[in-house]
């Protein structure tokens, strides 16, 4: 008789991970849940909404209902070092960090697989919306989800073949409305629970305050707002409070609104311009991570997404010998942001991804 394969499912107590468990049980897998307890800003006195304790309580309720065991693993120190540390250093360097992306790259799946290996489980699974296919040569391919509004292939573009070979993503074939419908029909406890839009370690409304507190004396120094010509036109309240492409919060009266187009860390200056001056033709990346393990060509055409939920735009990808890439868009784009990640698609397939180092303009 064929051995029953075992799957460890990351559970948050939300509808997506709950339906993932139900679908895997229905498919005949032996399923066990895991909930990680990371560091949370409530440790510094911030409002304790969506804390790890609440997540564990919700996940345990669903696990009990579906008849599976749930392992609760505390990873506060590891999470602070790998994710929060990155988050803080990014702002210190004048970037706009993406902690959710980096969590997937260096923390979440590492912890899931470590625990799976410890207890002898074959696969790990989550409620992410993305699709996987195995090629004839055994390599895994990553695709966008059937539901474009919920697609999370962007944040999974950092994963390598070693990880992808051991992942199951059952929700990639479903629309979110269908997942919610299944949860209701199964009377799963989390069926009516809304999706969280916050970072897992701090509420969105506390985000800037947390950055200021963690940066300490290096944060919130007022400085000049300048045009690209160097003309001073206002005062900012700390460079960490602004991101590239931002329009709101600059507080400078003008017929045409100003956008953040750069930062001068040495002079503590925020550089702004009208919309057209913020449009750029391309960007330079760090070393590109390729899903297949290798680049498709030295240069090629593809679509590139410059941040989560942004629309991918057509571009030419040119690779350098050192692994970095230059990406030149067919039309100028706004909001190219150092610290965010450029994800490369051909059709619905994810080819690779890299951190954005800087914007460039060849036109």
C-alpha positions in Angstrom: 0.0 0.0 0.0 1.3 3.5 -0.9 2.5 5.5 2.0 0.2 8.3 3.0 2.1 11.6 2.4 2.3 14.1 5.2 1.8 17.8 4.8 2.6 20.6 7.3 0.3 23.6 6.8 1.1 27.1 8.0 -2.0 28.2 9.8 -3.0 31.8 10.8 -6.6 31.0 11.7 -7.8 32.9 8.5 -10.1 31.5 5.9 -7.3 30.7 3.3 -5.1 28.5 5.5 -8.2 26.9 6.9 -9.6 25.9 3.5 -6.1 24.7 2.5 -6.2 22.2 5.4 -9.7 21.1 4.4 -8.7 20.6 0.8 -5.6 18.6 1.7 -7.5 16.3 4.0 -10.0 15.8 1.3 -7.2 14.8 -1.1 -6.1 12.1 1.3 -3.0 13.7 2.9 -2.1 13.4 6.5 -2.2 17.0 7.7 -0.7 18.8 10.7 -0.8 22.5 11.3 2.0 24.9 12.4 1.6 28.4 13.7 4.7 30.5 14.2 4.9 33.1 17.0 7.1 35.9 15.7 8.2 39.2 17.4 5.4 41.7 17.5 5.4 45.5 18.1 3.1 45.0 21.1 6.4 44.2 22.9 7.2 47.9 22.6 3.8 49.0 23.8 2.0 49.3 20.4 -1.6 48.4 20.2 -2.0 44.6 20.5 -4.3 44.0 17.5 -3.6 40.9 15.4 -1.0 39.7 17.8 0.6 36.2 17.7 -1.6 35.2 20.7 -4.7 36.0 18.8 -3.4 34.1 15.7 -2.7 31.0 17.8 -6.2 31.1 19.4 -7.9 31.3 15.9 -5.6 28.6 14.4 -6.3 26.3 17.3 -10.0 26.7 17.0 -9.9 25.7 13.3 -7.4 22.9 13.9 -9.7 21.4 16.5 -12.7 21.7 14.2 -10.9 20.0 11.3 -9.5 17.3 13.6 -5.8 17.9 13.1 -2.9 18.6 15.5 -1.4 22.1 15.7 2.2 22.8 16.6 2.9 26.3 18.0 6.6 27.4 17.5 8.1 30.5 19.0 10.5 32.2 16.7 10.7 35.8 18.1 14.5 36.2 18.1 14.9 34.7 14.6 12.1 36.9 13.2 13.5 40.0 14.8 17.0 39.4 13.5 16.1 38.4 9.9 12.9 40.4 9.2 12.6 43.3 11.6 16.4 43.9 11.4 16.2 44.1 7.6 13.1 46.4 7.9 15.0 48.9 10.1 18.3 48.8 8.2 16.4 49.4 4.9 14.9 52.7 6.2 18.2 53.7 7.7 19.8 53.3 4.2 17.0 55.5 2.6 15.2 52.5 1.0 11.6 51.4 1.2 11.9 47.8 2.5 9.5 45.0 1.7 9.4 42.9 4.9 6.8 40.5 3.6 8.9 39.6 0.6 12.0 39.1 2.7 10.1 37.1 5.3 9.2 34.6 2.5 12.8 34.6 1.3 14.8 34.1 4.5 12.4 33.1 7.3 8.9 31.7 6.9 9.6 28.8 4.5 12.9 28.0 6.2 11.1 27.6 9.5 8.3 25.6 8.0 10.7 23.2 6.3 12.9 22.9 9.4 9.9 21.8 11.5 8.7 19.5 8.7 12.0 17.7 8.6 12.1 17.5 12.4 8.7 15.7 12.6 9.2 13.7 9.4 6.7 15.4 7.1 7.0 15.4 3.3 5.6 18.7 2.2 4.7 22.2 3.5 1.6 24.2 2.4 0.1 27.6 3.0 -3.0 29.5 1.8 -1.0 31.5 -0.7 -2.6 32.1 -4.1 -0.2 31.0 -6.8 0.2 27.9 -9.0 3.0 25.3 -9.4 3.7 22.9 -12.2 6.5 20.3 -12.5 8.4 20.2 -15.8 9.4 17.0 -17.6 13.0 17.5 -16.3 11.6 17.6 -12.7 12.0 21.4 -12.2 9.1 23.3 -10.7 7.6 26.3 -12.5 5.8 29.1 -10.6 2.7 30.8 -12.1 0.2 33.5 -11.2 -3.0 32.4 -9.5 -6.3 32.0 -11.3 -7.6 34.9 -9.2 -5.6 38.0 -10.4 -7.0 40.1 -7.5 -5.5 37.7 -4.9 -2.4 36.5 -6.8 0.7 36.2 -4.5 3.2 34.9 -7.0 5.1 38.2 -6.5 6.1 37.4 -2.9 6.9 33.7 -3.8 9.3 34.7 -6.6 12.2 34.5 -4.1 11.9 30.8 -3.6 14.4 28.3 -5.1 13.9 24.8 -6.5 14.8 23.1 -3.3 11.9 24.8 -1.5 9.5 24.7 -4.4 9.9 20.9 -4.8 8.3 20.6 -1.3 5.5 23.1 -1.5 1.8 22.5 -2.2 -0.4 25.5 -3.0 -4.0 24.2 -3.4 -5.7 27.6 -3.5 -3.9 28.7 -6.7 -6.6 27.2 -8.9 -9.5 28.9 -7.1 -11.1 32.4 -7.0 -11.2 33.9 -3.5 -15.0 34.0 -3.7 -15.0 30.2 -4.2 -12.7 29.7 -1.2 -15.0 31.8 1.0 -18.0 29.8 -0.3 -16.2 26.5 0.5 -15.4 27.7 4.0 -19.0 28.7 4.6 -20.4 25.4 3.3 -17.9 23.5 5.6 -19.0 25.7 8.5 -15.3 26.5 9.1 -14.9 28.8 12.1 -12.9 31.4 10.1 -15.4 31.5 7.2 -16.5 35.1 7.9 -13.1 36.4 9.0 -11.8 39.3 6.9 -8.4 39.4 5.4 -5.7 41.3 7.3 -4.0 44.2 5.4 -1.4 44.9 8.1 2.1 43.7 8.4 2.2 40.7 10.7 4.2 42.5 13.4 2.6 46.0 13.4 -0.6 47.7 12.4 -0.5 49.9 9.4 -1.4 53.0 11.5 1.6 52.3 13.8 4.1 51.6 11.0 5.8 55.0 10.9 5.9 55.3 14.7 7.5 51.9 15.0 10.2 52.9 12.4 10.9 56.1 14.3 11.3 54.2 17.6 13.5 51.5 16.1 15.7 54.0 14.3 16.2 56.0 17.5 18.4 59.0 17.2 18.9 58.6 13.4 15.2 59.1 12.7 12.8 62.0 12.1 15.4 64.7 11.5 13.7 67.5 9.7 15.3 68.6 6.4 14.8 70.4 3.1 12.5 69.4 0.4 14.1 70.3 -2.9 13.5 70.2 -6.6 16.0 68.3 -8.9 17.6 71.7 -9.5 18.4 72.0 -5.8 15.9 74.8 -5.1 14.5 74.5 -1.6 10.7 74.5 -1.6 9.7 73.1 1.8 10.6 71.0 4.9 10.2 67.3 5.4 9.8 65.6 8.8 12.2 62.6 8.4 13.2 60.8 5.2 11.9 57.5 6.6 8.4 58.9 6.3 8.5 59.1 2.5 8.6 56.6 -0.3 9.4 56.9 -4.0 6.3 57.9 -6.0 4.5 59.2 -2.9 2.2 62.2 -3.6 0.2 62.6 -0.3 1.8 64.1 2.7 4.4 66.3 1.0 2.3 69.4 1.9 3.5 71.8 -0.8 0.8 73.8 -2.6 1.1 73.7 -6.4 -1.2 73.6 -9.4 0.3 70.2 -10.3 1.1 67.8 -7.4 4.6 66.9 -6.4 5.9 63.4 -6.1 8.9 62.0 -4.2 11.5 61.1 -6.8 14.6 60.7 -4.7 16.5 61.1 -1.4 19.8 62.6 -0.6 20.9 60.9 2.6 24.2 62.9 2.9 22.3 66.2 2.9 19.1 64.9 4.5 17.1 66.2 1.5 13.8 64.9 0.0 13.8 65.4 -3.8 10.5 66.0 -5.4 9.2 66.7 -8.9 6.0 67.0 -10.9 4.6 63.7 -12.3 6.5 63.7 -15.6 9.9 64.3 -13.9 9.2 61.2 -11.7 8.7 58.9 -14.7 11.8 56.8 -15.4 12.6 54.5 -18.3 14.3 51.7 -16.3 16.1 50.3 -13.3 19.2 48.5 -12.1 18.8 45.4 -9.9 20.9 43.3 -7.6 21.8 39.7 -8.5 18.7 38.1 -10.1 17.2 35.0 -8.6 15.9 32.7 -11.3 13.2 30.2 -10.5 14.6 27.6 -12.8 18.1 28.2 -11.5 19.4 29.9 -14.6 18.7 32.9 -16.9 16.7 32.2 -20.1 19.0 34.4 -22.2 21.5 37.3 -22.0 18.7 39.6 -23.0 15.0 39.1 -23.6 11.5 40.6 -23.5 9.3 40.2 -20.4 6.8 41.9 -18.2 8.2 43.4 -14.9 6.2 44.2 -11.7 8.0 46.7 -9.6 6.0 46.3 -6.4 3.3 44.2 -4.9 -0.1 44.8 -6.5 1.5 47.1 -9.2 0.7 46.3 -12.8 3.5 44.5 -14.7 4.9 46.5 -17.6 6.7 45.4 -20.8 10.4 45.7 -20.7 13.8 44.5 -22.1 15.9 42.6 -19.6 19.6 42.9 -20.1 21.9 40.7 -17.9 25.5 41.5 -16.8 28.3 39.1 -16.1 28.0 39.8 -12.3 24.4 38.5 -12.2 22.8 42.0 -12.0 20.3 43.2 -14.6 19.3 46.4 -16.3 15.6 46.6 -17.0 14.4 49.1 -19.7 10.6 49.6 -19.9 8.9 50.2 -23.2 7.2 53.2 -21.6 8.2 55.3 -18.7 6.9 54.2 -15.3 6.5 56.0 -12.0 7.3 54.7 -8.6 10.5 52.8 -9.2 11.6 52.3 -5.6 15.0 51.2 -4.3 14.5 48.4 -1.7 11.4 47.0 -3.5 11.6 44.0 -5.8 11.3 43.7 -9.5 9.6 40.4 -10.5 10.0 39.2 -14.0 7.1 37.4 -15.8 6.5 35.9 -19.2 2.8 35.5 -19.6 1.6 34.1 -16.2 4.9 32.4 -15.4 7.4 33.9 -12.9 10.9 33.7 -14.3 12.8 35.5 -11.5 13.2 38.5 -9.2 15.8 40.9 -7.8 16.0 43.9 -5.5 15.8 47.3 -7.1 19.0 49.2 -6.6 18.3 52.4 -8.4 16.2 53.9 -11.2 17.8 54.8 -14.5 16.7 57.0 -17.4 18.3 56.6 -20.8 15.8 58.6 -22.8 
